[in-house]
Amino acid sequence: MFCGHELCLVIRRTGEVGEDGHVSVTFGQLFETYVTISNKVVGILLRARKHGLVRFEGEMLWQGKDDDVVITLLE
């Protein structure tokens, strides 16, 4: 099940508003927060990007290696 709405709420709560008005959070911050909710955070992020809800660089995200990748909420 795609939990994009829940993911967006977590990003909104844990992220910071940038100069462009969008809320952003690093993958490391999001992973640490969201892993307690769901261990499928990467799959949910990929589906959220496909639906135009978030933006981030790269094709796949890996815990540890990609902790500094910024995830931006687009809605």
Secondary structure, 3 states (H helix, E strand, C coil): CCCHHHHHHHHHHHCEECCCCCEEEEHHHHHHHHCCCCCCHHHHHHHHHHCCCEECCCCCCCCCCCCCCEEEECC
